[in-house]
Amino acid sequence: MSGVKELGYVVYEVSGLADWERFGVDLLGMQLGEKTGDGFTLRTDEKAHRWIVTEGPADDLVATGYEVEGADALDALVERLRAADVEVSEGDAALAAARKVDRIFLTADPMGNRIELVDGLADAATPFESASLLGGFVTGAGGAGHQVLLTPGVSRETYLAFYVDLLGFKVSDIIIEELAPGVFADLIFLHCNPRHHSVALGDMPFPKSTHHFMVEVDDIRDVGLAWDRCLAAHQPFHMTLGMHPNDQMFSFYVETPSGFNVEYGWGGILIDDATWEVKTLDKLNSWGHMPAGPVAEMLAAGAANSKIGH
């Protein structure tokens, strides 16, 4: 079955463009792509963009661009969606030009998130350069990264029918953890290429439609350097350094100027569908990934108890 091959790009509507440019370029190490009429784009590799940032009140994800393998695959996917009574419309030439793609079709997932199905995401005219990174971002066959989307009021059966049965994703694994008495994080992780997951979906306490977007670097030192930059800039951390048990990503979570998060990581495993076994796990984190507030309290208590310099 032809389906999505990668997460190509994301579109965010934000209320503070200057803060976002500083966040993406200065703190995360992305490259400014181009200024647009209502915002700007960010690059993490040779592609023209991976993030499209537009000005507006939403402060949230407003569209996800999923790329397929060529025109025939795009036609087949659109036909499959329409046969399942999913509304799909073709974007005009102006939208295709703005997204730097050959063709674009618009639809929505069961939560109402706008989905842009595209082929031919263009390369930029110049090589990718970061003023901050020692290495580079991990993209290629794995696409731009991964995102976690919240599914309030929508059953797992309903959204999997869209993402798996129609778009062609495959289940990687499931994590169900009781965060507090009666409060659960219940997430299912889906892949469409060797990256452990390109999207995860489910229920957890969070006020946005997206919990985070993950960018991966190929040099572990860049995780530490980005941590230091965010710390020095007083950027709020959602979770400290840690590791997940399923994709084994070593990462931290930093809050964007819009209130959702970026996971900044290294070392995520790759999936081989021939040997992969789907499992259900009971913990989101193997170690670390603690909320910043309690960690700050523990560090302050440790400093107060220190005998060095007293």
C-alpha positions as CSV (number, residue, x, y, z in Angstrom):
1,M,0.0,0.0,0.0
2,S,1.4,3.4,-1.0
3,G,1.2,5.9,1.8
4,V,3.1,8.6,3.6
5,K,6.9,8.2,3.5
6,E,7.9,10.9,5.9
7,L,6.9,13.9,8.0
8,G,8.1,16.7,5.6
9,Y,7.3,19.9,7.5
10,V,5.2,21.5,10.2
11,V,3.4,24.9,10.2
12,Y,3.0,26.8,13.4
13,E,0.9,29.9,14.0
14,V,2.6,32.1,16.7
15,S,2.0,35.4,18.4
16,G,5.7,36.4,18.7
17,L,7.7,36.1,15.6
18,A,10.9,37.8,17.0
19,D,10.9,35.4,20.0
20,W,10.4,32.4,17.7
21,E,13.3,33.4,15.4
22,R,15.6,33.7,18.3
23,F,14.4,30.4,19.7
24,G,14.8,28.5,16.4
25,V,18.0,30.0,15.2
26,D,20.0,31.1,18.3
27,L,18.9,28.4,20.8
28,L,18.1,25.3,18.7
29,G,20.7,25.9,16.0
30,M,18.4,26.0,12.9
31,Q,19.0,28.1,9.9
32,L,16.7,30.9,8.9
33,G,15.2,29.9,5.6
34,E,13.4,33.0,4.2
35,K,11.2,35.8,5.4
36,T,7.6,35.5,4.2
37,G,4.7,37.9,4.1
38,D,3.4,36.6,7.4
39,G,6.5,35.1,9.1
40,F,9.5,33.0,8.2
41,T,10.8,29.5,7.6
42,L,13.4,27.4,9.4
43,R,15.8,24.8,7.9
44,T,17.4,21.8,9.5
45,D,18.9,20.2,6.3
46,E,19.1,20.7,2.6
47,K,15.4,21.1,2.2
48,A,13.9,24.6,1.6
49,H,12.2,24.4,5.0
50,R,11.1,22.0,7.7
51,W,9.3,24.5,9.9
52,I,7.0,27.2,8.6
53,V,6.3,29.9,11.2
54,T,3.3,32.3,10.6
55,E,2.0,35.1,12.7
56,G,-1.4,34.7,14.4
57,P,-3.1,34.0,17.7
58,A,-3.2,30.2,17.8
59,D,0.2,29.6,19.3
60,D,-0.1,26.0,18.2
61,L,0.4,23.6,15.3
62,V,-1.9,24.6,12.4
63,A,-0.7,22.1,9.7
64,T,1.5,19.1,9.1
65,G,3.0,18.3,5.7
66,Y,3.4,14.6,5.0
67,E,5.4,13.7,1.9
68,V,4.7,10.7,-0.4
69,E,6.9,9.0,-2.9
70,G,6.0,10.8,-6.1
71,A,2.9,11.8,-8.1
72,D,1.5,8.2,-8.6
73,A,1.7,7.5,-4.8
74,L,0.0,10.9,-4.1
75,D,-2.9,10.1,-6.5
76,A,-3.3,6.7,-5.0
77,L,-3.4,8.0,-1.4
78,V,-5.9,10.7,-2.3
79,E,-8.1,8.1,-4.0
80,R,-8.0,5.9,-1.0
81,L,-9.0,8.7,1.3
82,R,-11.9,9.7,-0.9
83,A,-13.1,6.1,-1.1
84,A,-13.3,6.1,2.7
85,D,-15.4,9.3,2.6
86,V,-12.6,11.5,3.9
87,E,-12.9,15.0,2.4
88,V,-9.8,15.9,0.4
89,S,-9.2,19.1,-1.8
90,E,-6.3,20.0,-4.0
91,G,-4.4,23.1,-3.0
92,D,-3.8,25.7,-5.7
93,A,-0.6,26.7,-7.4
94,A,0.0,29.6,-4.9
95,L,-0.1,27.3,-1.9
96,A,2.1,24.7,-3.6
97,A,4.6,27.4,-4.4
98,A,4.6,28.7,-0.8
99,R,5.2,25.2,0.5
100,K,7.9,24.5,-2.1
101,V,6.2,21.3,-3.4
102,D,5.1,20.0,-6.7
103,R,1.5,19.3,-5.6
104,I,-0.5,19.5,-2.4
105,F,-3.8,18.1,-1.2
106,L,-5.5,19.2,2.0
107,T,-7.5,17.1,4.5
108,A,-7.9,16.7,8.2
109,D,-7.3,14.0,10.8
110,P,-10.1,12.9,13.2
111,M,-9.0,15.5,15.8
112,G,-9.4,18.3,13.2
113,N,-5.6,18.8,12.6
114,R,-5.0,20.0,9.1
115,I,-3.0,17.5,7.0
116,E,-1.1,18.6,3.8
117,L,-0.2,15.6,1.6
118,V,2.6,16.6,-0.8
119,D,5.2,15.4,-3.2
120,G,8.4,17.0,-4.4
121,L,9.4,19.0,-1.4
122,A,12.2,21.2,-2.9
123,D,15.8,21.6,-1.8
124,A,17.1,25.0,-0.9
125,A,19.3,26.9,-3.3
126,T,22.2,26.9,-0.8
127,P,23.7,24.2,1.6
128,F,22.4,24.0,5.1
129,E,24.6,25.9,7.6
130,S,24.1,26.3,11.4
131,A,26.0,28.9,13.4
132,S,25.7,26.7,16.5
133,L,25.9,23.0,15.7
134,L,29.1,20.9,15.7
135,G,27.3,18.3,13.6
136,G,23.9,18.4,11.9
137,F,20.3,17.4,12.3
138,V,19.2,13.8,11.6
139,T,16.6,14.0,8.7
140,G,17.1,12.2,5.4
141,A,14.9,9.1,5.1
142,G,13.5,9.7,8.5
143,G,12.0,13.1,7.6
144,A,12.0,16.2,9.7
145,G,11.5,14.5,13.1
146,H,8.5,13.5,15.1
147,Q,5.5,15.1,16.8
148,V,3.1,14.1,19.6
149,L,-0.5,15.1,19.1
150,L,-3.3,15.1,21.7
151,T,-6.6,13.2,20.9
152,P,-9.2,14.5,23.4
153,G,-12.6,12.8,22.9
154,V,-11.4,10.8,19.8
155,S,-11.1,7.0,20.2
156,R,-8.0,5.2,19.4
157,E,-9.9,3.1,16.9
158,T,-11.0,6.2,15.0
159,Y,-7.6,7.9,14.7
160,L,-5.8,4.7,13.9
161,A,-8.2,4.0,11.1
162,F,-7.1,7.3,9.6
163,Y,-3.3,7.2,10.3
164,V,-2.8,3.4,9.8
165,D,-5.5,2.2,7.5
166,L,-5.5,5.2,5.2
167,L,-2.2,7.1,5.5
168,G,-0.2,3.8,5.9
169,F,1.6,4.3,9.2
170,K,2.6,1.2,11.3
171,V,2.4,0.8,15.0
172,S,5.8,1.0,16.8
173,D,4.7,0.5,20.4
174,I,2.4,1.8,23.2
175,I,3.1,3.5,26.5
176,I,0.6,3.7,29.3
177,E,1.8,5.3,32.5
178,E,-0.2,6.5,35.6
179,L,1.3,10.0,36.2
180,A,-0.8,10.6,39.3
181,P,-3.7,8.7,40.9
182,G,-6.3,8.4,38.1
183,V,-4.2,10.5,35.7
184,F,-2.8,8.6,32.7
185,A,-0.5,9.2,29.8
186,D,-1.7,6.8,27.1
187,L,0.2,7.1,23.8
188,I,0.6,5.0,20.7
189,F,3.7,5.6,18.5
190,L,3.5,5.2,14.7
191,H,6.3,5.0,12.1
192,C,6.3,5.4,8.3
193,N,10.1,4.9,7.7
194,P,12.9,3.6,9.9
195,R,12.6,6.5,12.4
196,H,11.0,4.9,15.5
197,H,8.0,7.2,15.2
198,S,7.0,10.2,13.1
199,V,3.9,10.8,15.1
200,A,2.5,9.7,18.4
201,L,-1.1,10.1,19.4
202,G,-3.1,9.8,22.6
203,D,-4.3,11.3,25.9
204,M,-2.2,13.2,28.4
205,P,-2.7,16.4,30.4
206,F,-1.7,19.2,28.1
207,P,-3.5,22.4,26.8
208,K,-2.4,22.4,23.2
209,S,-3.2,20.2,20.2
210,T,0.5,19.3,20.0
211,H,2.7,18.4,23.0
212,H,6.0,18.6,21.2
213,F,8.1,18.3,18.1
214,M,11.3,16.4,18.2
215,V,14.5,17.4,16.4
216,E,17.4,15.0,16.5
217,V,21.1,15.8,16.2
218,D,23.9,13.5,15.1
219,D,26.5,14.7,17.6
220,I,25.7,14.1,21.3
221,R,27.7,17.2,22.2
222,D,25.1,19.4,20.4
223,V,22.4,18.2,23.0
224,G,24.6,19.6,25.8
225,L,25.4,22.8,24.0
226,A,21.7,23.4,23.2
227,W,20.9,22.7,26.8
228,D,23.5,25.3,27.9
229,R,22.2,27.9,25.4
230,C,18.6,27.4,26.6
231,L,19.7,27.6,30.2
232,A,21.7,30.8,29.7
233,A,18.7,32.3,27.9
234,H,16.3,31.4,30.8
235,Q,14.2,29.5,28.3
236,P,11.7,27.4,30.3
237,F,12.4,23.7,30.4
238,H,9.4,21.3,30.4
239,M,11.6,18.3,31.2
240,T,15.3,17.9,32.0
241,L,17.8,15.6,30.3
242,G,16.7,12.0,30.2
243,M,15.9,8.9,28.0
244,H,12.8,7.2,26.7
245,P,12.5,3.4,26.9
246,N,11.0,2.9,23.5
247,D,13.0,5.0,21.0
248,Q,16.0,5.3,23.5
249,M,16.3,9.0,22.6
250,F,18.6,11.0,24.9
251,S,17.0,14.4,25.1
252,F,15.5,17.3,27.0
253,Y,12.3,19.2,26.5
254,V,12.3,23.0,26.2
255,E,9.2,25.2,26.0
256,T,8.7,27.1,22.8
257,P,7.6,30.8,23.0
258,S,4.1,29.5,22.2
259,G,3.8,27.1,25.2
260,F,4.2,23.7,23.5
261,N,7.6,22.0,23.5
262,V,10.6,20.9,21.5
263,E,12.3,17.7,22.3
264,Y,16.0,18.1,21.5
265,G,17.6,14.7,21.2
266,W,20.3,12.3,20.0
267,G,20.6,8.6,19.5
268,G,17.1,7.4,18.5
269,I,16.9,3.8,17.4
270,L,15.8,2.8,13.9
271,I,13.0,0.2,13.2
272,D,13.4,-2.8,10.9
273,D,9.9,-4.0,10.1
274,A,11.1,-7.5,9.4
275,T,12.2,-8.0,13.1
276,W,10.4,-5.3,15.1
277,E,8.0,-6.5,17.8
278,V,5.3,-4.2,19.1
279,K,5.3,-3.9,22.9
280,T,3.2,-2.1,25.5
281,L,5.4,-0.3,28.1
282,D,4.4,1.3,31.5
283,K,6.9,4.2,31.7
284,L,7.4,7.2,29.5
285,N,11.0,7.6,30.7
286,S,13.9,5.2,31.5
287,W,15.5,7.9,33.6
288,G,15.5,11.7,33.9
289,H,13.0,13.9,32.0
290,M,12.0,15.4,35.3
291,P,9.9,18.6,35.6
292,A,12.1,21.6,35.9
293,G,10.5,23.0,39.1
294,P,11.2,20.0,41.4
295,V,14.7,19.7,40.0
296,A,15.4,23.4,40.8
297,E,14.2,22.7,44.3
298,M,16.5,19.7,44.7
299,L,19.5,21.6,43.3
300,A,18.8,24.5,45.7
301,A,18.5,22.1,48.6
302,G,21.8,20.5,47.6
303,A,23.5,23.8,47.3
304,A,22.3,24.8,50.8
305,N,23.7,21.6,52.2
306,S,27.0,21.9,50.5
307,K,30.1,22.0,52.7
308,I,32.3,23.3,49.9
309,G,33.0,27.0,50.2
310,H,31.3,27.3,53.6
